[in-house]
């Protein structure tokens, strides 16, 4: 994907979510928008932080793991480190949690409110090295726009 693709998608995110303050509705539409516009994915959705663990939120894809401990797997590591995780081959990631054995690469971006991580956006692909720097920067911008729509 190109930077201009992500700029266009970001405008769509802002138009879709402007005025929507319900978190579940916004996360559901956000994940659907990404699923419809990004190629070569097999799962896109959210895990939300509840009682010191990540709990499955709105998503598009196959049945998923419902709970992930902080610090475990790619999603739990993104929360623990409070930073995006872009993994070219999840089978090389120590402690990877295989919710779907078809997933090979993963991009996980923290979702924040007032600087605190409240969940993660998780995007999986069946292809090796699916996500590059442009994808990471583009998706991080999309998540910022989501945060702005939800929390002002």
C-alpha positions as CSV (number, residue, x, y, z in Angstrom):
1,X,0.0,0.0,0.0
2,X,1.1,3.6,-0.6
3,X,1.1,6.6,1.7
4,X,-1.6,8.2,-0.6
5,X,-3.8,5.1,-0.1
6,X,-3.6,5.5,3.7
7,X,-4.3,9.2,3.3
8,X,-7.5,8.4,1.4
9,X,-8.4,5.7,3.9
10,X,-7.9,8.1,6.8
11,X,-10.3,10.5,5.3
12,X,-12.8,7.7,5.1
13,X,-12.2,6.8,8.7
14,X,-12.9,10.4,9.8
15,X,-16.0,10.7,7.7
16,X,-17.3,7.3,8.9
17,X,-16.7,7.9,12.6
18,X,-17.3,11.7,13.0
19,X,-20.0,12.2,15.6
20,X,-20.0,8.5,16.7
21,X,-19.2,8.3,20.4
22,X,-20.2,4.7,21.0
23,X,-16.9,2.8,21.3
24,X,-18.3,-0.6,20.2
25,X,-20.0,0.9,17.1
26,X,-16.9,2.8,16.1
27,X,-14.5,-0.2,16.6
28,X,-16.9,-2.5,14.6
29,X,-17.1,-0.1,11.7
30,X,-13.4,0.7,11.8
31,X,-12.5,-3.0,11.6
32,X,-15.0,-3.6,8.8
33,X,-13.5,-0.6,6.9
34,X,-10.0,-2.0,7.2
35,X,-11.1,-5.5,6.3
36,X,-12.8,-4.2,3.1
37,X,-9.9,-2.0,2.0
38,X,-6.7,-3.7,3.0
39,X,-5.6,-6.8,1.0
40,X,-4.1,-10.1,2.0
41,X,-5.6,-10.2,5.5
42,X,-7.2,-13.0,7.4
43,X,-8.2,-11.1,10.6
44,X,-8.6,-7.5,11.7
45,X,-10.0,-6.4,15.0
46,X,-9.6,-5.2,18.6
47,X,-8.7,-6.5,21.9
48,X,-9.7,-4.3,24.8
49,X,-8.0,-4.0,28.2
50,X,-10.1,-5.3,31.0
51,X,-9.0,-6.4,34.5
52,X,-5.3,-6.6,33.5
53,X,-5.9,-8.7,30.4
54,X,-6.9,-8.2,26.8
55,X,-10.5,-9.3,25.9
56,X,-11.8,-9.8,22.4
57,X,-13.6,-6.9,21.0
58,X,-15.2,-6.1,17.6
59,X,-13.5,-7.9,14.7
60,X,-13.7,-9.3,11.2
61,X,-12.5,-12.8,10.5
62,X,-12.5,-16.3,12.0
63,X,-13.3,-17.2,15.6
64,X,-10.5,-15.8,17.8
65,X,-8.8,-16.1,21.1
66,X,-11.0,-14.4,23.7
67,X,-8.4,-13.4,26.3
68,X,-4.7,-12.6,26.1
69,X,-2.6,-11.9,29.2
70,X,-0.5,-8.7,29.2
71,X,3.0,-9.4,28.0
72,X,2.0,-12.6,26.2
73,X,1.9,-13.0,22.4
74,X,2.2,-10.1,20.0
75,X,-0.9,-8.3,21.3
76,X,0.1,-8.6,25.0
77,X,3.6,-7.4,24.1
78,X,2.3,-4.3,22.3
79,X,0.4,-3.4,25.6
80,X,3.3,-4.2,27.9
81,X,5.8,-2.1,25.8
82,X,3.1,0.5,24.8
83,X,4.4,0.4,21.2
84,X,3.4,-1.0,17.8
85,X,4.6,-4.5,17.0
86,X,5.2,-5.3,13.3
87,X,6.1,-9.0,13.0
88,X,7.2,-10.4,9.7
89,X,6.9,-14.1,10.8
90,X,4.9,-14.8,13.9
91,X,6.4,-18.3,14.1
92,X,9.7,-16.6,15.0
93,X,8.1,-14.5,17.7
94,X,8.8,-16.1,21.1
95,X,5.6,-16.7,23.0
96,X,3.3,-16.2,19.9
97,X,-0.3,-17.2,20.6
98,X,-1.7,-19.0,17.5
99,X,-5.4,-18.2,17.5
100,X,-5.4,-19.0,13.7
101,X,-2.7,-21.3,12.4
102,X,-3.0,-19.6,9.0
103,X,-1.7,-16.3,10.3
104,X,2.0,-15.7,9.4
105,X,2.6,-11.9,9.8
106,X,1.0,-9.5,12.2
107,X,0.7,-5.7,12.9
108,X,-0.6,-4.7,16.4
109,X,-1.1,-1.0,17.2
110,X,-2.0,0.2,20.7
111,X,-5.2,2.1,21.2
112,X,-4.9,4.9,23.8
113,X,-7.0,7.2,25.8
114,X,-5.2,10.1,27.6
115,X,-1.9,8.4,26.9
116,X,-2.9,5.1,28.5
117,X,-3.3,1.9,26.5
118,X,-6.9,0.7,26.6
119,X,-6.6,-2.0,23.9
120,X,-5.0,-2.9,20.6
121,X,-5.8,-3.1,16.9
122,X,-4.6,-6.5,15.7
123,X,-4.2,-7.2,12.0
124,X,-3.1,-10.7,10.7
125,X,-2.1,-11.9,7.3
126,X,-1.5,-15.4,5.9
127,X,1.6,-14.0,4.0
128,X,5.1,-13.6,5.2
129,X,6.3,-10.0,5.7
130,X,2.9,-8.6,4.7
131,X,3.3,-5.3,6.6
132,X,6.0,-2.8,5.8
133,X,6.9,0.6,7.3
134,X,4.3,2.4,5.1
135,X,1.6,0.0,6.4
136,X,2.8,0.6,10.0
137,X,2.8,4.4,9.7
138,X,-0.5,4.4,7.8
139,X,-2.3,2.2,10.3
140,X,-0.9,4.2,13.3
141,X,-2.4,7.3,11.7
142,X,-5.7,5.6,11.2
143,X,-5.7,4.6,14.9
144,X,-4.9,8.2,15.9
145,X,-7.9,9.3,13.9
146,X,-10.0,6.7,15.6
147,X,-8.8,7.9,19.0
148,X,-9.6,11.5,18.1
149,X,-13.1,10.6,17.0
150,X,-13.8,8.6,20.2
151,X,-12.1,10.7,22.8
152,X,-11.7,14.1,21.2
